[in-house]
């Protein structure tokens, strides 16, 4: 089978188009939340790792925070451990947390590190326990009952970010390494907590003073009520879209995470489609971009 011919002129144009963005973002930190289909498709995984290496090579400082819900579910199923979900959050007892920590901090984290290193990068895997990186607090969820009453549900080892000490991440970035972070935090008593990866990425971007926060999803970005892609949004416009119900459901926590990061000093946040090959490069280094961009100013 004959391979598609590559147009050298088009290739040169693409490279030329990327130059001003490389110059603009050189030396800047870009926090990327990696999840969804991009983590399970072999070609997308390899392409993502290669793109992260390229960003580092041209002078940007990528920091990767990853999820791993499908991988956790697969391992729990193999072990015959059933999970209860409240408002889409898995109730995580001690037995389940052992599996979560093994999958996120072990299998998934090290696979990403290995892929980046195979493509010529120097990645180092971390969890929130390393260097006391992520301090967590236990959360409870207010579950609505059929009679319109509610009760507080103990979610077990599910936490939120209490604080981040990013000194170990700063050290790795300055040493020309690529940090790859699993969203596991540690409580005051030393217990492990599973934390939503979007919120870890958002808080990490805040603490690191990142130029950009990128959230990879399984959607094209933020859509209007007419299913048109929205981009170039200010904080005021985002607030209006929440108020009129355009932003709702599962997209709301992602948008809130992005808004929090912007309000804390991150210059822009992006919701991009991880199912698109090389979407990180397309969003960062091309004129058109690929997803929804929200800006602080």
C-alpha positions as CSV (number, residue, x, y, z in Angstrom):
1,X,0.0,0.0,0.0
2,X,1.4,3.4,-1.1
3,X,1.9,5.9,1.7
4,X,0.3,9.3,1.4
5,X,2.8,11.8,-0.1
6,X,3.8,14.6,2.2
7,X,3.7,18.1,0.7
8,X,7.1,19.7,1.6
9,X,5.8,23.2,1.1
10,X,2.8,22.6,3.4
11,X,5.2,21.1,6.0
12,X,7.4,24.2,5.8
13,X,4.3,26.5,6.2
14,X,3.2,24.6,9.3
15,X,6.6,24.8,10.9
16,X,6.8,28.5,10.1
17,X,3.4,29.1,11.6
18,X,4.6,27.5,14.8
19,X,7.6,29.7,15.2
20,X,6.0,32.8,16.9
21,X,4.2,30.5,19.3
22,X,7.4,28.7,20.2
23,X,9.1,32.1,20.8
24,X,6.2,33.4,22.8
25,X,5.9,30.4,25.1
26,X,9.6,29.5,25.4
27,X,10.5,29.0,29.1
28,X,6.8,29.0,30.1
29,X,5.1,26.2,32.0
30,X,2.2,24.4,30.4
31,X,0.1,22.1,32.6
32,X,-1.7,19.4,30.7
33,X,-4.4,17.2,32.1
34,X,-4.2,13.9,30.2
35,X,-7.2,11.6,30.2
36,X,-10.1,10.2,28.2
37,X,-9.7,8.3,24.9
38,X,-6.2,9.7,24.5
39,X,-5.1,7.4,27.3
40,X,-6.4,4.2,25.8
41,X,-5.8,4.4,22.1
42,X,-2.3,3.2,21.3
43,X,-1.6,5.6,18.4
44,X,-3.0,8.5,20.4
45,X,-0.8,7.6,23.4
46,X,2.3,7.4,21.3
47,X,1.5,10.7,19.6
48,X,0.8,12.4,22.9
49,X,4.2,11.3,24.3
50,X,6.0,12.4,21.2
51,X,4.3,15.8,21.3
52,X,5.2,16.4,24.9
53,X,8.9,15.7,24.1
54,X,8.7,18.1,21.2
55,X,7.3,20.9,23.5
56,X,10.2,20.3,25.9
57,X,12.7,20.3,23.0
58,X,11.6,23.6,21.7
59,X,11.8,25.3,25.1
60,X,8.4,24.9,26.7
61,X,8.0,23.3,30.1
62,X,5.2,20.7,30.0
63,X,3.9,19.3,33.3
64,X,1.5,16.3,32.8
65,X,-1.2,15.4,35.3
66,X,-3.1,12.2,34.4
67,X,-6.3,10.4,35.2
68,X,-7.0,6.7,34.8
69,X,-10.7,5.9,35.5
70,X,-11.1,3.2,32.8
71,X,-7.9,1.4,34.0
72,X,-9.1,1.5,37.6
73,X,-12.5,0.1,36.6
74,X,-10.9,-2.7,34.7
75,X,-8.7,-3.8,37.6
76,X,-11.5,-3.6,40.1
77,X,-13.6,-5.8,37.8
78,X,-10.9,-8.4,37.5
79,X,-10.7,-8.5,41.3
80,X,-14.4,-8.7,41.7
81,X,-14.6,-5.4,43.6
82,X,-17.9,-3.6,43.0
83,X,-18.0,0.2,43.1
84,X,-20.8,2.5,44.3
85,X,-21.0,5.9,42.6
86,X,-22.5,9.0,44.1
87,X,-22.9,12.0,41.7
88,X,-20.4,10.3,39.3
89,X,-17.8,9.9,42.1
90,X,-16.6,6.4,43.0
91,X,-16.9,5.6,46.7
92,X,-13.4,4.5,47.6
93,X,-12.9,2.2,50.6
94,X,-9.5,1.1,51.8
95,X,-9.5,-2.0,49.5
96,X,-10.4,0.1,46.5
97,X,-7.9,2.8,47.3
98,X,-5.1,0.1,47.3
99,X,-6.1,-0.7,43.7
100,X,-6.4,3.0,42.8
101,X,-3.0,3.7,44.1
102,X,-1.5,0.7,42.4
103,X,-3.1,1.6,39.0
104,X,-2.6,5.4,39.0
105,X,0.7,5.6,40.8
106,X,2.1,2.4,39.3
107,X,0.8,1.1,36.0
108,X,-0.6,4.2,34.3
109,X,2.0,6.7,35.6
110,X,4.9,4.5,34.6
111,X,3.5,3.7,31.2
112,X,3.3,7.4,30.4
113,X,6.8,8.0,31.7
114,X,8.1,5.1,29.6
115,X,6.4,6.4,26.5
116,X,7.8,9.9,26.9
117,X,11.3,8.4,27.6
118,X,11.1,6.1,24.5
119,X,10.5,9.2,22.3
120,X,13.6,10.9,23.6
121,X,12.3,12.8,26.6
122,X,13.3,12.6,30.3
123,X,10.2,12.1,32.3
124,X,9.9,11.4,36.0
125,X,6.7,10.0,37.6
126,X,5.3,11.3,40.8
127,X,2.3,11.0,43.1
128,X,1.2,13.5,45.6
129,X,3.1,11.6,48.3
130,X,6.5,12.3,46.6
131,X,8.1,15.3,48.2
132,X,4.9,16.0,50.1
133,X,3.6,17.3,46.8
134,X,-0.2,17.2,47.3
135,X,-1.9,17.5,50.7
136,X,-5.5,16.3,50.6
137,X,-8.6,16.6,52.6
138,X,-11.4,14.0,52.7
139,X,-14.7,14.9,51.1
140,X,-18.3,13.9,51.6
141,X,-21.1,14.1,49.1
142,X,-24.6,15.3,49.8
143,X,-26.7,12.6,48.1
144,X,-30.3,13.4,47.2
145,X,-32.9,10.8,48.1
146,X,-36.2,9.9,46.5
147,X,-38.3,11.9,49.0
148,X,-36.3,15.0,48.2
149,X,-34.3,14.7,51.4
150,X,-30.6,14.2,51.4
151,X,-27.8,12.6,53.4
152,X,-24.1,13.0,53.6
153,X,-22.3,10.1,52.1
154,X,-18.8,9.1,53.3
155,X,-16.8,8.7,50.1
156,X,-14.0,6.9,51.8
157,X,-10.6,7.8,50.4
158,X,-11.8,10.5,48.0
159,X,-10.2,13.9,48.6
160,X,-9.8,17.4,47.4
161,X,-6.6,19.4,47.1
162,X,-5.8,21.1,50.4
163,X,-2.4,22.5,49.4
164,X,0.4,21.9,47.0
165,X,4.1,22.1,47.6
166,X,5.5,22.3,44.1
167,X,9.2,22.5,45.0
168,X,9.9,19.0,43.7
169,X,8.1,19.8,40.4
170,X,10.1,23.1,40.1
171,X,13.3,21.2,40.7
172,X,12.5,18.6,38.0
173,X,11.5,21.3,35.5
174,X,14.7,23.3,36.1
175,X,16.6,20.0,35.7
176,X,15.1,19.6,32.2
177,X,12.8,16.8,33.3
178,X,9.2,16.3,32.4
179,X,7.1,15.7,35.6
180,X,4.2,13.2,35.2
181,X,1.9,13.4,38.2
182,X,-0.7,10.9,39.4
183,X,-3.6,12.6,41.3
184,X,-3.1,10.9,44.6
185,X,-2.9,13.1,47.7
186,X,-1.9,12.4,51.3
187,X,-4.0,13.4,54.3
188,X,-2.8,14.7,57.7
189,X,-2.9,11.2,59.1
190,X,-0.8,9.8,56.2
191,X,-3.8,8.2,54.4
192,X,-3.9,8.2,50.6
193,X,-6.7,10.0,48.8
194,X,-7.9,9.8,45.2
195,X,-8.4,13.3,43.8
196,X,-10.1,14.4,40.5
197,X,-7.3,14.9,38.0
198,X,-8.8,18.0,36.5
199,X,-8.7,19.8,39.9
200,X,-5.2,18.6,40.6
201,X,-4.1,20.0,37.2
202,X,-5.9,23.3,37.8
203,X,-4.3,23.7,41.3
204,X,-0.9,22.7,39.9
205,X,-1.2,25.3,37.2
206,X,-2.0,27.9,39.9
207,X,0.9,27.1,42.1
208,X,3.4,26.8,39.3
209,X,2.3,30.1,37.8
210,X,1.7,28.3,34.5
211,X,1.1,30.2,31.3
212,X,-1.6,27.7,30.2
213,X,-3.8,24.9,31.5
214,X,-4.9,22.3,28.9
215,X,-7.7,19.8,29.8
216,X,-8.0,16.9,27.4
217,X,-11.5,15.6,27.1
218,X,-13.7,13.4,24.8
219,X,-15.5,16.4,23.3
220,X,-14.5,19.0,20.8
221,X,-14.6,21.6,23.5
222,X,-17.3,23.8,25.0
223,X,-20.4,23.9,22.7
224,X,-23.2,26.4,22.5
225,X,-26.8,25.4,22.7
226,X,-26.7,25.2,18.9
227,X,-23.7,22.8,19.1
228,X,-21.2,25.4,17.8
229,X,-17.7,25.4,19.2
230,X,-17.1,28.3,21.6
231,X,-13.7,29.8,21.9
232,X,-11.9,33.0,22.9
233,X,-14.1,33.3,26.0
234,X,-13.6,35.8,28.8
235,X,-14.4,35.0,32.5
236,X,-17.5,37.2,32.2
237,X,-18.7,35.2,29.2
238,X,-18.1,31.9,30.9
239,X,-20.1,33.1,33.9
240,X,-23.0,34.1,31.6
241,X,-22.9,30.6,29.9
242,X,-23.1,29.0,33.3
243,X,-26.0,31.2,34.3
244,X,-28.0,30.5,31.1
245,X,-27.5,26.7,31.4
246,X,-25.2,26.3,28.4
247,X,-22.5,24.9,30.7
248,X,-24.0,22.1,32.8
249,X,-23.5,18.5,34.0
250,X,-20.2,16.9,33.6
251,X,-18.7,19.9,31.8
252,X,-19.4,22.2,34.8
253,X,-16.6,20.9,37.1
254,X,-14.0,21.1,34.3
255,X,-15.0,24.7,33.5
256,X,-15.0,25.6,37.2
257,X,-11.5,24.2,37.5
258,X,-10.4,26.3,34.5
259,X,-12.1,29.4,35.9
260,X,-10.4,28.9,39.3
261,X,-7.0,28.7,37.6
262,X,-7.6,31.8,35.5
263,X,-8.7,33.8,38.6
264,X,-5.5,32.7,40.3
265,X,-3.2,34.1,37.6
266,X,-3.0,31.4,34.8
267,X,-3.2,33.4,31.5
268,X,-5.4,30.9,29.6
269,X,-7.2,27.6,30.0
270,X,-8.2,25.3,27.1
271,X,-10.7,22.5,26.8
272,X,-9.5,20.3,23.9
273,X,-10.4,17.0,22.2
274,X,-8.0,14.3,23.2
275,X,-9.4,12.1,20.4
276,X,-7.7,14.3,17.8
277,X,-4.1,13.3,16.9
278,X,-1.6,15.9,18.0
279,X,-4.3,18.1,19.5
280,X,-1.9,19.6,22.0
281,X,0.4,20.9,19.3
282,X,-2.5,22.0,17.2
283,X,-3.9,24.1,20.0
284,X,-0.6,25.5,21.2
285,X,1.3,26.1,18.0
286,X,-1.2,26.9,15.3
287,X,-3.2,30.0,14.4
288,X,-6.6,28.3,14.4
289,X,-6.3,26.1,17.4
290,X,-8.6,23.1,18.1
291,X,-10.8,23.7,21.2
292,X,-12.2,26.2,23.6
293,X,-9.9,28.8,24.9
294,X,-10.8,30.8,28.0
295,X,-8.7,33.9,28.9
296,X,-8.1,35.8,32.1
297,X,-8.2,39.2,30.4
